[in-house]
Amino acid sequence: MSLHARPHLETHRRSSGHSAVAGVAYRLGLPLFDRRSGIWHDYRKRKIGEEIVRAPTVAPEGAPEWATDPNELWNRCEAAEKRRDSRVSRDYRIPIPFGLTGQQAGDMSEEMARFISRQLHTAVSLGLHRDSHIDALGAEKPAEKIGFHAHLYFPTRRLEEIVGEGGTSEWGPGAKLVLLSNKNTSSAFVEQLNERWAELANKYTAAVGLTADYDHRSHARLDLDITPQPTLGPAVTAMERRGFFTRRGDAVRGDILVPSLVYEAAHAVDLADQRAQAADDVVREAVARVLSPPEAAPSSEDQPGVATVGVATVAGLAEPERVPDPDPLPPDAPLPLGPRPAAWERSDMGSFTSRFMQMVPPTATAEEEEVRSRLEKVVRAIERVLSGLVLLARKLRGLGEDWDRRMAAKLDMDYQLDGARQTRGA
């Protein structure tokens, strides 16, 4: 099963400073006036068709026309809440599978919005957003990882006909949705919502030929040993995307990104080693085939014009001739980084690469020479890595010795201070 994000239901409370009118204005990219607070909330800079792809409001069957008007709907919902700590709205955020177009993503999210409207008999304002091209840590996303997500914003009350004192009835926000206020019943309903989302995700991905393996259950319920990544929160994410480094972002980078990069580097070294070994095997097999004549082949003495190839050893290949090192290094000296000495450029006998390549048998064909050239590049890369590790080890050893000297000086200073205190006390 492929890894993917899952839906999330969030409750907005007035005690936390939330306004239902402000929330729907942001999600739908509209200018709305909050009659309760007397404040305009204008988010027209989030243009429809760019950041916001689709922004309808759906209502249950039989509801009046104002139920699909975000301004009238949400001002009435705000007016229905009298307490300072009231729950004013809920936001059900759903991810859209990668690979769907804007039209397909809008159809899927609108189908989910109508499902919520039927189940809870309330209006739902839908805001389909295009994902940001920058991730939470400010890095550019690849094009295939930029998709959509939808906010399904709905009130905390049912829409129903309310009978007035004079016997007249009028539609408006009625009874509270107790189904989502009780922990025992809310978990079952949220499970139902998530299951419906997974069904729609599989339906729309299968229709376009994508892998339909979406599951609403958590990694723990699926017995997947995956550690969830820590969340940064909207404020920290906004700062990171603007280029400001934060302590929480640095912690995520240190706990997740750095180990991941170290693993990739280690894997790359292992892969290079395997490729080098494979190339070495190919060269040896090719040269062995060239140097080993068939058992039944006639000797060169019987065939004029055929040159004889001599082999110095019976078992294996001949030992290559050793050339004196023009610029030898001490045994404990590190391999240098950067440009090599001119003497090495002339004979190339003082480096790890040259010593290794001396062990490789000579080539006889252009294909073998190409394999040998690739092998030499891999070995040179390994030589640079080893040289860097040697220098790093020496620096770390020097830092360790410096730390020991500082600790010894600190202990001596502490001893002298203790003696001074005792003298002063006496």
N, C-alpha and C positions, 0 to 999 in steps of 0.2 A: 504494500500500500504506500502511495506517495504521501509525503508530509505536506500538510496544508493548515492554514489558519481555520479557526472555528468561530461561530457566532458568539456574541457577548451582549447581555442585557444589563443596562445601567438605569438606575432610578435617579431622577433629578429632584432635589428638595429645595424648598424656598429658604430653609434655614442655612443652606450652603451658598446662598446668593443666586440661585438659579431662577431664571424667568422662562416660562414656556414660550412666550412670544419671541424672546431673544434667541432661544434655542432653535425654533423652527425657521427664523429669519436667516440664521447662519447656515443651517443645513440645506435650505432651499435657495439661498442667494437672493433674498428679497428685502425690500425696505418695509418694515412693519412698525406700527406705533403701538406701544404698550399703554393701554388706557389706564391700567391700575397704577403704574409708576410715572406716567407722563413722559416716557423716554422713547425716542426714535432709535430703532436698530436697523441700520442700513448696511447690507452686505452685497450690494450690487456689483462690487468689484470681483466677486466670484461669479463670473459670467456663465450663463446657461450655454452649454455646448462646448465649453473649454474645461474648466475644473469641475463644474457640475454638469452632468450629462443629461439627467432627467429629473424633474421635480414636480410630480403630480400629488394631489391629495385625494384619497379614495374614502368613501363613506359606505356604511351598510345600506342594504336595500330599504327603500322607503324614507330615507333621511332627507331633510330639506336641502335646498341648493346651498345655503350658507355653510353646510357641513363640509363642502369641498373648497370653500374660500378660506385660505390660511389665516388671513387677518381677522375675520369674524369668528372663525372656529376657535382659535387659540386665545383671543381676548375673552370669549365666553368661558373657556376652560379656566383661565386665570381668575375671572370673577367668581367662579363657583367655589374656589378654595378660600376659606376664611381664616385659617390658622396661619401663624407665622412659620410653623415647621411643617407645612403641608407638603405632600408629594405632588408635584405639579405635572410631571410627564415622565415617560419612559422611552429610552432609546435602545432599539434592538439593532445592533450593528452586525451586518452579515458580509463575509468576504465573497467575492465573485470568482469562480475558477478562471485561471489563466487560459487564454486562447479564445475567449468569447469576444465578439464585437460589442460595440456600444449598444446596438439595437437588441442583441441577444441578452446582454447583461441587464438592460432596462426591462425587458419582458420577464426575465426571471425574478428580479426584485419586485416588480409590480404584482406578479402572481403571489409572491410571499406576503406582500402588503395586504392584498385582498383576503388571503387566508387569515391573517390576524384580525382584520376588520370583521369577518364573519364569525370567528370564534369568540371575540370579545364584544361584538356589537358596538364598535366605536370607530371613529375616523382615524386614518393613518396618513401622515404626511411623509412622502418618500423623497429622499435626496440621494440620487446615485452620483457618486463622486469618482473621478479618475484618481488613481493613486499618484502620490508624489514621485517625481523622478529622482529624488534624493532619499536615502534611507534614514533611519533614526540617528545614525552617527555621522551624518553629513556626507556619506560617500555616494557617488553616482550609481544608480541602478542600471543593470543591463536592460535593453529594450524588452526582452521577453518576460521580465519580472515586473513590468509596469501594467497593472490591470485595473480593476474597479472594486469598490466596496460601496455598500448602500446603508443609509441610516433610515430605519423605519421608526418614525417618531409618532407616538400615540399618547392620548391623555390617560389619566388614572381613573376616569369615570366612564360609564356607559353612556351612549347617546340614546335617549328614550323620550317618550312623550310624558310631560309632567303636567298633572292636573292642578290648575290654580284654584283660588278661593271661590271664584264665581262659577266654577264648573267648566271653565275653558281649559283646553289642553294645548300645550306648545312643546315642541322639541327643544331639548337642551341637555347639558351634562347632568346625568342623574346619579344613580347609586355608584359608590366606589367599587372598583374591581377588586373585591375581596380575594378573588382567586390568586392574585399576585401579591397580596398583602400578608398571606399566611405562609409560613415556611413549608408546612406539610403539603399544601396544594400547589404552591408556586413552583417547587422543584419538578413536580410531575408535568406541569404545563410547559415550563421551559424545555423539558426533555422532548415534549411533543413538538414544540417550535423547532428545536434543533434537528429533530428527525425529519421534519418536513423540509427544512433547508437542505439536508443531505439528499433527499429524494429529488428535489428540483435541480441540485447541482449535478447529480448523475444523469438526470433526464436531459439537461441542456448540453452537457459535455458529450454524451453518447450521440446526440443528434448531429454533432459536427465532427464525429470521428475521433474524439479525444478519449483518454483513459477515464472511465467512469468508476472510480474507486473511492469516492468521498464517503467518510464515516463521521457521524456527529459525536461519537464517543471520544472521551479523552484518551491520551496516551496510556495513562495508568489502567483504565478499563480495558484497553486493547493489549495489555501486557507488553508494552513497548518500553524498553529501558532507555528513555530519552529525558535528559535533564532540561526543563524549560528555561528559556532565556529570561533574565530579569527584565522588567519593563522600566522605561525611563520616565514616563509621564509626559503629558502634553507640553508643559513648560520647558522641561529639559530638552525634549525633542526639538522644540522650536529654536532654542538657543544653539543646539548642535548643528541644525540645518543652516543657521546663519553664520556658522564658522566659529562659534564660541565654544571652547572646551570646558566641560563641567566635570566635577568630581565623580558624579554618578556615571557619566559617559566614559571617563577614564577607567573606572572600575570595570565596566562592561568590556571595554577594549582589552584590559589586562586579563580578565577572567575568561574571555571567549575568543576574541580575535587573535591575540598573540599565541595562545596554545594551538589554535587552528593553523596559523601560519607556520609554527614550528613543526607541526605534524606534516604539513604539505612539503616543507623543506626536507624533512627526514625521509619522507616518501620519495621525493625527487632524487635524493642521494641513493636510496636503495634501487630505484628504477635505473639510474645511470649505471650503478654497479652491475645490475643484471644485464643491461644492454652491452656493457663492456665485456662481460664474461661471454655473452652470446657471440659478440663480434670476434673475440679471441678464439672461440671454438670454431667459428666459420673459417677463419684464416688458417688455423692449424689443420683442419680437415681438408681444405683446398690445397694447401701446400703438400700435405701428406699424399694426396692423390697424384699431384704432379711428380713428386720425388719417388713414389713407390711404383715401379713398373709392374705390369701383370705378371703372374707366375709363369704362364706359358709363353710369354712374349719372347721372341728371338733376341739374341744379344746384338749389340750395335756392331760387333765385329762382322756379323753376317750381313749387315745392311749398310752399304757405303753411303756416306753423306749424312748419317745420323750421329749427332753429338752425344757423348757419354756424360751423364750427370753424376758426379761423385758425392757420396754422403760420408761424413767423417765418422759417424757413430752408427752402430748397427741398430740399437734400440732407440728410437726417437730421432729428433732433429739434431743437426750439428750445433755445437756451442758457438755463438757468435764471437767473433774476434773482438777482444777488448782494446779500446783505444785509450791512451793515457789522457787523464783529465787535465786540460790546460789550466784550469783555475779551481783547484779542489777546495772544498769547504771543510771546516772542522766537523767532527762527527756530531757534536751537539748544537751546531749552528742551525737556526730556523731557515726554512726555504724563503727566499726574498719575494716580496710582492712588487708589482709594477714592472718597469722595463728590466730586462736581463742584461748582464754584462756583455760587451761585444765579443769576448772570447766564447761565451756560450752560444751566441748567434752564429759563430763560425763553425763550432763543432757540436754544440748542444749536448755536451757529455756531463755537465755538472748538476743537472736537475733530476728530480724524481722521474719526470716524464721520460727523459732520455734513457735512464737506467732501465725503466720498465720496457721501453720500446726495443731495447737491445735484446730482450728475452723473446720478442716476437720474431718468428722466422721470416726470411725474405719472401717477397711476393713475386709471383710469376705472371700474373695477368692484371689487366686494368681493373677488373672487379675486385680482386684481392687488394690491390693498391687503394681503391676507394674505401674498402672496409678498414684497412689499416689506418687511413687518414682519419676516418670517423673515430676509430678507437683512440688515436692520439689526442683528438680534441676532448674526448671524455676524460682521459687521464689527466690532461692539463687542467680541466675544470676541477677535478678532485684534488690536484696538487695545490691549486689556489685556495680551496676550502681548508685543506690541511694546514697550509701556511698561515691562514688567518686564525685557525684554532690554536696553533703553536704560539703566535703572538698574543692572542687573548689569554692563554694559560699563563704566559709570562707576566702579563699585566696583572692578572688576578693574583698571582703569587706575590708580586711586588706590593699590591694593595694589602694582601694579608700580612706581609711583614711590617708594612707601615702601621696597620691596625694594631698589631702586637706591640710595636714600640709605643704607640699612643696609649694603649691600655696599661703598659708597664709604667709610663710616666704618670698616668692618672692614679694608679695604685700608690705610687711613691708620694704623690701630692696628698692623697687621702691620709697616708701614714703620718706625714709631717703635720697635717692639720690636726689629726687626733692627738699627736704629741703636744702641739701648741695649746690645745684646749685643756689637756691635763695639767700642763704647766700653769696656765692661767687660773685654773680652778684651785690648784695648790696655793 
